[in-house]
Amino acid sequence: MFGTEMTEADIDHHLGPFEPVTVKPYSRTRRAMDGSALLKVYVGIDPEGRRRREAETVERAVLRGLSAPAVLATGNGAAGSWTVFWMLPGTPCSIGAHEAIEEYIGHVLDVSGRLHQPAVDLTPGSGWERRQAGHVSQHQFLLDQLSSRCRRRPWWAVLGGFLQPLDSQPVVYLHGDLKPEHLLVDGERLHVVDWEASACGPAVVDYTDVVFHLVRDLLYEGVPPERVPVDLLTAMPFSGPVLAWRLLLWLDRRRPHDIDLLSTHDVSRLAAEEQPTAAYRALARSVAVLRAAGVPR
């Protein structure tokens, strides 16, 4: 019924009608007028890979006891790489108050507790599919997510050395983007959406991503660095090297010159920190400086 040459107008006719588009950094989304569905068109980094990864992962997530949106249709053609999801009810988590942050972290621990169970023959990489022998190591999987220009930076070898101990950690299923807006509270139920960044790797990657987004978003909303409630984040596993990597990943995906705003000393200091509270304070100070330098959110 749904061919690869469908335009966005065709999708609108068969599965909509949809509301006007909402533009995000890596996607365009439109909600069905009756609230039943969401059209997502993938743009930017690897749109077709992200489409296939998300469509495949949501089915497997349900088998692990998580509520994820059903795929109504998906394709790659005249409309680009796109998927139409069934809309799930619920209210996104908030980080507007300490109580809200505590509730959000509780939901993160609930979801990750179901996901982060080692399985036989899992290997690091994007998506949840099984991979052939000869897979990359845990630390190399993280390094590979940085662009090739990062290999020429003086901190590259330093970061790789700090990340190597991850190779001894179990490989688990990762959501990859457990931001507050991706966890929908529906009474006593919790729905998890936006699985395009799903992967297999060390569990601490999911937790570090949660910390990074929360600290960054609070700062960009005007909260002073010293007021960021880092003590609430210590319930989650911590890794200084992964925190440094996540900060670099953010900069690498912003303006071309933003990656040069962090020095080797900055990277080493954050990666070497062994106390989560001190590391999160350092992260907040660094992000505040980068925000003042004009780095876009």
Secondary structure, 3 states (H helix, E strand, C coil): CCCCCCCHHHHHHHHCCECCCEEECCEEEEEECCCCEEEEEECCCCHHHHHHHHHHHHHHHHHCCCECCCEEEEEEECCEEEEEEECCCCEECCCCCHHHHHHHHHHHHHHHHHHCCCCCCCCCEECCCCCCCCCCCHHHHHHCCCCHHHHHCCCHHHHHHHHHHHHHCCCEEECCCCCHHHEEEECCEEEECCCCCCEEECCHHHHHHHHHHHHHHHHHCCCCHHHCCHHHHHHCCCCHHHHHHHHHHHHHCCCCCHHHHCCHHHHHHHHHCCCHHHHHHHHHHHHHHHHHCCCCC
